[in-house]
Structure formats: structure tokens, C-alpha cells
Amino acid sequence: MSLRVSPAAGSAVLLVSDDAAPARLTIHDAFGRTVRAIPSSAFVSGPSGIEVRGDGLDQDGRKVRPGAYVARLESAGRTASTRIPFLR
């Protein structure tokens, strides 16, 4: 899993390997709290593989604050994570 553009501004696009779906993707703040769970239905095929777009909103639809976040992908008993520096 990798972040397409870093730092992310407004939204974040993550690239995941083709064998990662179906998967569970969660976004966590710097304290480890889950900010958003992104359903596997949000995974779409893109020119570079499977893409997942984080829209910069939390689970309640509010804009997240700028800062450091972690995307955690769980699939087939494996876990991968990447940092998302997020700007507004």
C-alpha cells in the first residue's frame, strides 16, 4: 500500500496491490483512534492498480484536522500500513 501524493491535501488516494481486495481499510489519528473505516466497496480499479480515495472526512462526515494519520489495510491475514500527512 502506498500514498499516491504526499502530503495529501483535501483527499488522499491510496494504491493497494491487486490481491488486497476484499480488505478492511481504516484511518487512524496520531493517538491510534480509528477516524474512519472505508468499506471494500470503495476500492476501484485505476491505471496503477486498485485505488482507494479517502475524502478527508471522519466517520461522522466532519472534516478531519490537518496532521499525521495512518492508513491500516487488513487482508487475508496480512496487515500493511502507511502514514498520511494530511493538509487542508
Biopython code that builds the backbone (N, CA, C, O; Angstrom):
import numpy as np
from Bio.PDB.StructureBuilder import StructureBuilder

atoms = [
    (1, "MET", "N", (0.855, -1.165, 0.000)),
    (1, "MET", "CA", (0.000, 0.000, 0.000)),
    (1, "MET", "C", (0.899, 1.225, 0.000)),
    (1, "MET", "O", (1.902, 1.275, 0.712)),
    (2, "SER", "N", (0.530, 2.209, -0.803)),
    (2, "SER", "CA", (1.302, 3.448, -0.837)),
    (2, "SER", "C", (0.368, 4.627, -1.047)),
    (2, "SER", "O", (-0.727, 4.492, -1.593)),
    (3, "LEU", "N", (0.822, 5.766, -0.608)),
    (3, "LEU", "CA", (0.084, 7.007, -0.796)),
    (3, "LEU", "C", (0.493, 7.589, -2.135)),
    (3, "LEU", "O", (1.685, 7.731, -2.408)),
    (4, "ARG", "N", (-0.467, 7.927, -2.969)),
    (4, "ARG", "CA", (-0.153, 8.399, -4.318)),
    (4, "ARG", "C", (0.519, 9.771, -4.279)),
    (4, "ARG", "O", (1.530, 9.963, -4.955)),
    (5, "VAL", "N", (0.000, 10.722, -3.519)),
    (5, "VAL", "CA", (0.577, 12.054, -3.410)),
    (5, "VAL", "C", (0.804, 12.348, -1.937)),
    (5, "VAL", "O", (-0.103, 12.177, -1.123)),
    (6, "SER", "N", (1.994, 12.783, -1.593)),
    (6, "SER", "CA", (2.293, 13.060, -0.195)),
    (6, "SER", "C", (2.956, 14.424, -0.096)),
    (6, "SER", "O", (3.938, 14.654, -0.802)),
    (7, "PRO", "N", (2.487, 15.330, 0.723)),
    (7, "PRO", "CA", (1.365, 15.134, 1.641)),
    (7, "PRO", "C", (0.028, 15.212, 0.905)),
    (7, "PRO", "O", (-0.062, 15.762, -0.193)),
    (8, "ALA", "N", (-0.999, 14.653, 1.526)),
    (8, "ALA", "CA", (-2.340, 14.676, 0.950)),
    (8, "ALA", "C", (-2.997, 16.006, 1.302)),
    (8, "ALA", "O", (-2.827, 16.513, 2.411)),
    (9, "ALA", "N", (-3.739, 16.563, 0.370)),
    (9, "ALA", "CA", (-4.451, 17.821, 0.609)),
    (9, "ALA", "C", (-5.890, 17.658, 0.135)),
    (9, "ALA", "O", (-6.132, 17.447, -1.054)),
    (10, "GLY", "N", (-6.834, 17.752, 1.045)),
    (10, "GLY", "CA", (-8.248, 17.619, 0.698)),
    (10, "GLY", "C", (-8.726, 16.186, 0.638)),
    (10, "GLY", "O", (-9.785, 15.864, 1.175)),
    (11, "SER", "N", (-7.969, 15.329, -0.001)),
    (11, "SER", "CA", (-8.280, 13.902, -0.045)),
    (11, "SER", "C", (-6.969, 13.138, -0.216)),
    (11, "SER", "O", (-5.947, 13.709, -0.595)),
    (12, "ALA", "N", (-7.019, 11.860, 0.065)),
    (12, "ALA", "CA", (-5.835, 11.009, -0.078)),
    (12, "ALA", "C", (-6.188, 9.843, -0.981)),
    (12, "ALA", "O", (-7.247, 9.234, -0.824)),
    (13, "VAL", "N", (-5.314, 9.527, -1.921)),
    (13, "VAL", "CA", (-5.506, 8.373, -2.793)),
    (13, "VAL", "C", (-4.440, 7.356, -2.428)),
    (13, "VAL", "O", (-3.242, 7.625, -2.521)),
    (14, "LEU", "N", (-4.898, 6.182, -2.011)),
    (14, "LEU", "CA", (-4.002, 5.084, -1.652)),
    (14, "LEU", "C", (-4.012, 4.048, -2.763)),
    (14, "LEU", "O", (-5.069, 3.732, -3.309)),
    (15, "LEU", "N", (-2.843, 3.518, -3.103)),
    (15, "LEU", "CA", (-2.730, 2.429, -4.067)),
    (15, "LEU", "C", (-2.488, 1.146, -3.299)),
    (15, "LEU", "O", (-1.617, 1.093, -2.431)),
    (16, "VAL", "N", (-3.253, 0.112, -3.613)),
    (16, "VAL", "CA", (-3.067, -1.182, -2.952)),
    (16, "VAL", "C", (-2.848, -2.245, -4.013)),
    (16, "VAL", "O", (-3.243, -2.069, -5.166)),
    (17, "SER", "N", (-2.227, -3.338, -3.633)),
    (17, "SER", "CA", (-1.954, -4.395, -4.608)),
    (17, "SER", "C", (-3.256, -5.074, -5.021)),
    (17, "SER", "O", (-4.241, -5.062, -4.284)),
    (18, "ASP", "N", (-3.239, -5.661, -6.204)),
    (18, "ASP", "CA", (-4.437, -6.296, -6.745)),
    (18, "ASP", "C", (-4.955, -7.435, -5.876)),
    (18, "ASP", "O", (-6.144, -7.750, -5.925)),
    (19, "ASP", "N", (-4.088, -8.057, -5.083)),
    (19, "ASP", "CA", (-4.539, -9.177, -4.262)),
    (19, "ASP", "C", (-5.046, -8.742, -2.890)),
    (19, "ASP", "O", (-5.307, -9.588, -2.034)),
    (20, "ALA", "N", (-5.189, -7.440, -2.670)),
    (20, "ALA", "CA", (-5.603, -6.939, -1.360)),
    (20, "ALA", "C", (-7.116, -6.933, -1.170)),
    (20, "ALA", "O", (-7.580, -6.890, -0.031)),
    (21, "ALA", "N", (-7.889, -6.974, -2.232)),
    (21, "ALA", "CA", (-9.349, -6.927, -2.084)),
    (21, "ALA", "C", (-9.895, -8.347, -2.011)),
    (21, "ALA", "O", (-9.384, -9.207, -2.728)),
    (22, "PRO", "N", (-10.878, -8.642, -1.207)),
    (22, "PRO", "CA", (-11.539, -7.728, -0.280)),
    (22, "PRO", "C", (-10.660, -7.462, 0.944)),
    (22, "PRO", "O", (-9.901, -8.321, 1.392)),
    (23, "ALA", "N", (-10.788, -6.273, 1.450)),
    (23, "ALA", "CA", (-9.929, -5.867, 2.555)),
    (23, "ALA", "C", (-10.680, -4.915, 3.468)),
    (23, "ALA", "O", (-11.759, -4.421, 3.139)),
    (24, "ARG", "N", (-10.080, -4.674, 4.617)),
    (24, "ARG", "CA", (-10.607, -3.685, 5.561)),
    (24, "ARG", "C", (-9.565, -2.583, 5.658)),
    (24, "ARG", "O", (-8.401, -2.841, 5.966)),
    (25, "LEU", "N", (-9.991, -1.357, 5.395)),
    (25, "LEU", "CA", (-9.103, -0.208, 5.456)),
    (25, "LEU", "C", (-9.624, 0.742, 6.518)),
    (25, "LEU", "O", (-10.784, 1.152, 6.482)),
    (26, "THR", "N", (-8.764, 1.087, 7.459)),
    (26, "THR", "CA", (-9.131, 2.043, 8.499)),
    (26, "THR", "C", (-8.093, 3.153, 8.533)),
    (26, "THR", "O", (-6.918, 2.941, 8.236)),
    (27, "ILE", "N", (-8.555, 4.341, 8.902)),
    (27, "ILE", "CA", (-7.685, 5.503, 9.042)),
    (27, "ILE", "C", (-7.646, 5.843, 10.524)),
    (27, "ILE", "O", (-8.686, 5.932, 11.176)),
    (28, "HIS", "N", (-6.424, 6.036, 11.060)),
    (28, "HIS", "CA", (-6.239, 6.286, 12.490)),
    (28, "HIS", "C", (-5.526, 7.615, 12.696)),
    (28, "HIS", "O", (-4.695, 8.022, 11.883)),
    (29, "ASP", "N", (-5.865, 8.287, 13.802)),
    (29, "ASP", "CA", (-5.167, 9.531, 14.132)),
    (29, "ASP", "C", (-3.852, 9.221, 14.840)),
    (29, "ASP", "O", (-3.500, 8.053, 15.010)),
    (30, "ALA", "N", (-3.134, 10.242, 15.248)),
    (30, "ALA", "CA", (-1.817, 10.067, 15.874)),
    (30, "ALA", "C", (-1.893, 9.340, 17.214)),
    (30, "ALA", "O", (-0.879, 8.843, 17.702)),
    (31, "PHE", "N", (-3.089, 9.270, 17.818)),
    (31, "PHE", "CA", (-3.258, 8.581, 19.096)),
    (31, "PHE", "C", (-3.731, 7.143, 18.907)),
    (31, "PHE", "O", (-3.963, 6.435, 19.887)),
    (32, "GLY", "N", (-3.876, 6.704, 17.652)),
    (32, "GLY", "CA", (-4.290, 5.340, 17.370)),
    (32, "GLY", "C", (-5.794, 5.140, 17.312)),
    (32, "GLY", "O", (-6.262, 4.018, 17.116)),
    (33, "ARG", "N", (-6.555, 6.212, 17.480)),
    (33, "ARG", "CA", (-8.017, 6.101, 17.424)),
    (33, "ARG", "C", (-8.464, 5.979, 15.970)),
    (33, "ARG", "O", (-7.920, 6.642, 15.088)),
    (34, "THR", "N", (-9.448, 5.135, 15.730)),
    (34, "THR", "CA", (-9.988, 4.984, 14.385)),
    (34, "THR", "C", (-10.811, 6.215, 14.037)),
    (34, "THR", "O", (-11.765, 6.556, 14.736)),
    (35, "VAL", "N", (-10.432, 6.873, 12.955)),
    (35, "VAL", "CA", (-11.120, 8.068, 12.477)),
    (35, "VAL", "C", (-12.175, 7.683, 11.445)),
    (35, "VAL", "O", (-13.253, 8.275, 11.393)),
    (36, "ARG", "N", (-11.850, 6.685, 10.624)),
    (36, "ARG", "CA", (-12.744, 6.292, 9.533)),
    (36, "ARG", "C", (-12.476, 4.858, 9.137)),
    (36, "ARG", "O", (-11.323, 4.431, 9.069)),
    (37, "ALA", "N", (-13.532, 4.116, 8.876)),
    (37, "ALA", "CA", (-13.436, 2.782, 8.287)),
    (37, "ALA", "C", (-13.954, 2.907, 6.858)),
    (37, "ALA", "O", (-15.079, 3.355, 6.640)),
    (38, "ILE", "N", (-13.144, 2.515, 5.897)),
    (38, "ILE", "CA", (-13.512, 2.644, 4.490)),
    (38, "ILE", "C", (-13.888, 1.262, 3.969)),
    (38, "ILE", "O", (-13.074, 0.340, 4.012)),
    (39, "PRO", "N", (-15.123, 1.111, 3.473)),
    (39, "PRO", "CA", (-15.577, -0.213, 3.026)),
    (39, "PRO", "C", (-14.855, -0.677, 1.768)),
    (39, "PRO", "O", (-14.375, 0.139, 0.980)),
    (40, "SER", "N", (-14.782, -1.979, 1.587)),
    (40, "SER", "CA", (-14.101, -2.523, 0.411)),
    (40, "SER", "C", (-14.821, -2.133, -0.879)),
    (40, "SER", "O", (-14.229, -2.210, -1.956)),
    (41, "SER", "N", (-16.088, -1.714, -0.791)),
    (41, "SER", "CA", (-16.803, -1.262, -1.988)),
    (41, "SER", "C", (-16.219, 0.044, -2.532)),
    (41, "SER", "O", (-16.507, 0.421, -3.668)),
    (42, "ALA", "N", (-15.401, 0.740, -1.731)),
    (42, "ALA", "CA", (-14.757, 1.984, -2.170)),
    (42, "ALA", "C", (-13.485, 1.721, -2.965)),
    (42, "ALA", "O", (-12.902, 2.656, -3.513)),
    (43, "PHE", "N", (-13.042, 0.467, -3.039)),
    (43, "PHE", "CA", (-11.837, 0.105, -3.784)),
    (43, "PHE", "C", (-12.206, 0.052, -5.270)),
    (43, "PHE", "O", (-13.135, -0.659, -5.653)),
    (44, "VAL", "N", (-11.482, 0.803, -6.105)),
    (44, "VAL", "CA", (-11.773, 0.823, -7.538)),
    (44, "VAL", "C", (-10.497, 0.555, -8.327)),
    (44, "VAL", "O", (-9.395, 0.847, -7.863)),
    (45, "SER", "N", (-10.655, 0.007, -9.504)),
    (45, "SER", "CA", (-9.500, -0.224, -10.377)),
    (45, "SER", "C", (-9.079, 1.090, -10.995)),
    (45, "SER", "O", (-9.899, 1.835, -11.530)),
    (46, "GLY", "N", (-7.786, 1.365, -10.914)),
    (46, "GLY", "CA", (-7.230, 2.579, -11.502)),
    (46, "GLY", "C", (-6.111, 2.220, -12.440)),
    (46, "GLY", "O", (-5.819, 1.037, -12.620)),
    (47, "PRO", "N", (-5.472, 3.201, -13.045)),
    (47, "PRO", "CA", (-4.407, 2.933, -14.009)),
    (47, "PRO", "C", (-3.181, 2.261, -13.388)),
    (47, "PRO", "O", (-2.425, 1.587, -14.088)),
    (48, "SER", "N", (-2.979, 2.436, -12.089)),
    (48, "SER", "CA", (-1.796, 1.859, -11.434)),
    (48, "SER", "C", (-2.127, 0.699, -10.510)),
    (48, "SER", "O", (-1.260, 0.235, -9.769)),
    (49, "GLY", "N", (-3.370, 0.222, -10.542)),
    (49, "GLY", "CA", (-3.794, -0.865, -9.652)),
    (49, "GLY", "C", (-5.075, -0.469, -8.949)),
    (49, "GLY", "O", (-5.844, 0.344, -9.463)),
    (50, "ILE", "N", (-5.306, -1.027, -7.796)),
    (50, "ILE", "CA", (-6.518, -0.716, -7.039)),
    (50, "ILE", "C", (-6.292, 0.563, -6.250)),
    (50, "ILE", "O", (-5.283, 0.706, -5.560)),
    (51, "GLU", "N", (-7.234, 1.489, -6.355)),
    (51, "GLU", "CA", (-7.142, 2.767, -5.670)),
    (51, "GLU", "C", (-8.259, 2.890, -4.643)),
    (51, "GLU", "O", (-9.368, 2.394, -4.842)),
    (52, "VAL", "N", (-7.946, 3.555, -3.555)),
    (52, "VAL", "CA", (-8.930, 3.878, -2.534)),
    (52, "VAL", "C", (-8.765, 5.356, -2.237)),
    (52, "VAL", "O", (-7.662, 5.817, -1.945)),
    (53, "ARG", "N", (-9.853, 6.096, -2.309)),
    (53, "ARG", "CA", (-9.783, 7.543, -2.068)),
    (53, "ARG", "C", (-10.381, 7.840, -0.700)),
    (53, "ARG", "O", (-11.536, 7.521, -0.417)),
    (54, "GLY", "N", (-9.558, 8.459, 0.138)),
    (54, "GLY", "CA", (-10.033, 8.978, 1.415)),
    (54, "GLY", "C", (-10.454, 10.414, 1.203)),
    (54, "GLY", "O", (-9.678, 11.214, 0.678)),
    (55, "ASP", "N", (-11.658, 10.756, 1.597)),
    (55, "ASP", "CA", (-12.202, 12.081, 1.294)),
    (55, "ASP", "C", (-11.911, 13.138, 2.351)),
    (55, "ASP", "O", (-12.419, 14.255, 2.256)),
    (56, "GLY", "N", (-11.103, 12.807, 3.356)),
    (56, "GLY", "CA", (-10.751, 13.789, 4.371)),
    (56, "GLY", "C", (-11.824, 13.994, 5.420)),
    (56, "GLY", "O", (-11.787, 14.967, 6.173)),
    (57, "LEU", "N", (-12.789, 13.070, 5.472)),
    (57, "LEU", "CA", (-13.862, 13.156, 6.457)),
    (57, "LEU", "C", (-13.739, 12.044, 7.482)),
    (57, "LEU", "O", (-13.196, 10.978, 7.191)),
    (58, "ASP", "N", (-14.245, 12.295, 8.686)),
    (58, "ASP", "CA", (-14.263, 11.244, 9.697)),
    (58, "ASP", "C", (-15.525, 10.401, 9.525)),
    (58, "ASP", "O", (-16.288, 10.618, 8.583)),
    (59, "GLN", "N", (-15.747, 9.464, 10.402)),
    (59, "GLN", "CA", (-16.867, 8.538, 10.303)),
    (59, "GLN", "C", (-18.219, 9.264, 10.373)),
    (59, "GLN", "O", (-19.215, 8.761, 9.854)),
    (60, "ASP", "N", (-18.260, 10.448, 11.014)),
    (60, "ASP", "CA", (-19.496, 11.219, 11.143)),
    (60, "ASP", "C", (-19.665, 12.267, 10.055)),
    (60, "ASP", "O", (-20.610, 13.055, 10.099)),
    (61, "GLY", "N", (-18.750, 12.288, 9.064)),
    (61, "GLY", "CA", (-18.858, 13.219, 7.953)),
    (61, "GLY", "C", (-18.237, 14.581, 8.201)),
    (61, "GLY", "O", (-18.422, 15.498, 7.400)),
    (62, "ARG", "N", (-17.499, 14.732, 9.304)),
    (62, "ARG", "CA", (-16.821, 16.003, 9.590)),
    (62, "ARG", "C", (-15.418, 15.985, 8.988)),
    (62, "ARG", "O", (-14.791, 14.930, 8.888)),
    (63, "LYS", "N", (-14.929, 17.163, 8.589)),
    (63, "LYS", "CA", (-13.569, 17.259, 8.055)),
    (63, "LYS", "C", (-12.568, 16.947, 9.164)),
    (63, "LYS", "O", (-12.708, 17.429, 10.289)),
    (64, "VAL", "N", (-11.563, 16.141, 8.842)),
    (64, "VAL", "CA", (-10.521, 15.857, 9.824)),
    (64, "VAL", "C", (-9.560, 17.031, 9.878)),
    (64, "VAL", "O", (-9.432, 17.794, 8.920)),
    (65, "ARG", "N", (-8.890, 17.163, 11.006)),
    (65, "ARG", "CA", (-7.905, 18.229, 11.168)),
    (65, "ARG", "C", (-6.630, 17.879, 10.400)),
    (65, "ARG", "O", (-6.328, 16.704, 10.191)),
    (66, "PRO", "N", (-5.894, 18.893, 9.986)),
    (66, "PRO", "CA", (-4.589, 18.619, 9.386)),
    (66, "PRO", "C", (-3.707, 17.897, 10.407)),
    (66, "PRO", "O", (-3.817, 18.143, 11.608)),
    (67, "GLY", "N", (-2.852, 17.024, 9.941)),
    (67, "GLY", "CA", (-1.957, 16.306, 10.840)),
    (67, "GLY", "C", (-1.521, 14.986, 10.247)),
    (67, "GLY", "O", (-1.688, 14.727, 9.055)),
    (68, "ALA", "N", (-0.958, 14.158, 11.109)),
    (68, "ALA", "CA", (-0.454, 12.848, 10.694)),
    (68, "ALA", "C", (-1.491, 11.775, 10.986)),
    (68, "ALA", "O", (-2.021, 11.692, 12.094)),
    (69, "TYR", "N", (-1.772, 10.962, 9.991)),
    (69, "TYR", "CA", (-2.719, 9.851, 10.116)),
    (69, "TYR", "C", (-2.033, 8.587, 9.623)),
    (69, "TYR", "O", (-0.998, 8.648, 8.959)),
    (70, "VAL", "N", (-2.613, 7.452, 9.948)),
    (70, "VAL", "CA", (-2.095, 6.171, 9.487)),
    (70, "VAL", "C", (-3.234, 5.403, 8.836)),
    (70, "VAL", "O", (-4.304, 5.248, 9.425)),
    (71, "ALA", "N", (-3.002, 4.922, 7.614)),
    (71, "ALA", "CA", (-3.949, 4.044, 6.928)),
    (71, "ALA", "C", (-3.505, 2.614, 7.214)),
    (71, "ALA", "O", (-2.339, 2.268, 7.021)),
    (72, "ARG", "N", (-4.443, 1.784, 7.677)),
    (72, "ARG", "CA", (-4.133, 0.393, 8.004)),
    (72, "ARG", "C", (-5.012, -0.508, 7.153)),
    (72, "ARG", "O", (-6.238, -0.423, 7.207)),
    (73, "LEU", "N", (-4.386, -1.365, 6.374)),
    (73, "LEU", "CA", (-5.074, -2.283, 5.475)),
    (73, "LEU", "C", (-4.923, -3.697, 6.002)),
    (73, "LEU", "O", (-3.807, -4.152, 6.252)),
    (74, "GLU", "N", (-6.041, -4.398, 6.172)),
    (74, "GLU", "CA", (-6.025, -5.798, 6.606)),
    (74, "GLU", "C", (-6.668, -6.642, 5.521)),
    (74, "GLU", "O", (-7.787, -6.362, 5.093)),
    (75, "SER", "N", (-5.964, -7.674, 5.074)),
    (75, "SER", "CA", (-6.468, -8.541, 4.021)),
    (75, "SER", "C", (-5.822, -9.916, 4.125)),
    (75, "SER", "O", (-4.601, -10.030, 4.232)),
    (76, "ALA", "N", (-6.633, -10.938, 4.093)),
    (76, "ALA", "CA", (-6.159, -12.330, 4.078)),
    (76, "ALA", "C", (-5.137, -12.606, 5.177)),
    (76, "ALA", "O", (-4.134, -13.278, 4.936)),
    (77, "GLY", "N", (-5.381, -12.099, 6.369)),
    (77, "GLY", "CA", (-4.493, -12.349, 7.498)),
    (77, "GLY", "C", (-3.226, -11.509, 7.506)),
    (77, "GLY", "O", (-2.376, -11.680, 8.379)),
    (78, "ARG", "N", (-3.090, -10.607, 6.547)),
    (78, "ARG", "CA", (-1.920, -9.727, 6.480)),
    (78, "ARG", "C", (-2.333, -8.297, 6.792)),
    (78, "ARG", "O", (-3.483, -7.908, 6.589)),
    (79, "THR", "N", (-1.373, -7.519, 7.292)),
    (79, "THR", "CA", (-1.621, -6.119, 7.617)),
    (79, "THR", "C", (-0.525, -5.258, 7.012)),
    (79, "THR", "O", (0.654, -5.610, 7.058)),
    (80, "ALA", "N", (-0.925, -4.123, 6.442)),
    (80, "ALA", "CA", (0.026, -3.146, 5.917)),
    (80, "ALA", "C", (-0.450, -1.774, 6.372)),
    (80, "ALA", "O", (-1.647, -1.545, 6.546)),
    (81, "SER", "N", (0.494, -0.872, 6.561)),
    (81, "SER", "CA", (0.106, 0.485, 6.944)),
    (81, "SER", "C", (1.028, 1.493, 6.275)),
    (81, "SER", "O", (2.148, 1.176, 5.876)),
    (82, "THR", "N", (0.522, 2.717, 6.166)),
    (82, "THR", "CA", (1.308, 3.802, 5.610)),
    (82, "THR", "C", (0.874, 5.099, 6.288)),
    (82, "THR", "O", (-0.286, 5.251, 6.671)),
    (83, "ARG", "N", (1.797, 6.014, 6.429)),
    (83, "ARG", "CA", (1.482, 7.317, 7.029)),
    (83, "ARG", "C", (0.854, 8.224, 5.991)),
    (83, "ARG", "O", (1.199, 8.183, 4.810)),
    (84, "ILE", "N", (-0.079, 9.049, 6.458)),
    (84, "ILE", "CA", (-0.704, 10.039, 5.598)),
    (84, "ILE", "C", (-0.536, 11.412, 6.255)),
    (84, "ILE", "O", (-1.289, 11.747, 7.170)),
    (85, "PRO", "N", (0.429, 12.205, 5.808)),
    (85, "PRO", "CA", (0.472, 13.590, 6.262)),
    (85, "PRO", "C", (-0.647, 14.331, 5.537)),
    (85, "PRO", "O", (-0.654, 14.401, 4.308)),
    (86, "PHE", "N", (-1.583, 14.877, 6.289)),
    (86, "PHE", "CA", (-2.787, 15.450, 5.694)),
    (86, "PHE", "C", (-2.830, 16.946, 5.924)),
    (86, "PHE", "O", (-2.746, 17.417, 7.058)),
    (87, "LEU", "N", (-2.960, 17.689, 4.835)),
    (87, "LEU", "CA", (-3.061, 19.145, 4.873)),
    (87, "LEU", "C", (-4.460, 19.557, 4.448)),
    (87, "LEU", "O", (-5.174, 18.774, 3.822)),
    (88, "ARG", "N", (-4.844, 20.736, 4.771)),
    (88, "ARG", "CA", (-6.124, 21.306, 4.310)),
    (88, "ARG", "C", (-5.864, 22.346, 3.277)),
    (88, "ARG", "O", (-6.803, 22.950, 2.758)),
]
sb = StructureBuilder()
sb.init_structure("model")
sb.init_model(0)
sb.init_chain("A")
sb.init_seg("    ")
for serial, (resi, resn, name, xyz) in enumerate(atoms, 1):
    if name == "N":
        sb.init_residue(resn, " ", resi, " ")
    sb.init_atom(name, np.array(xyz, "f"), 0.0, 1.0, " ", f" {name:<3s}", serial, name[0])
structure = sb.get_structure()
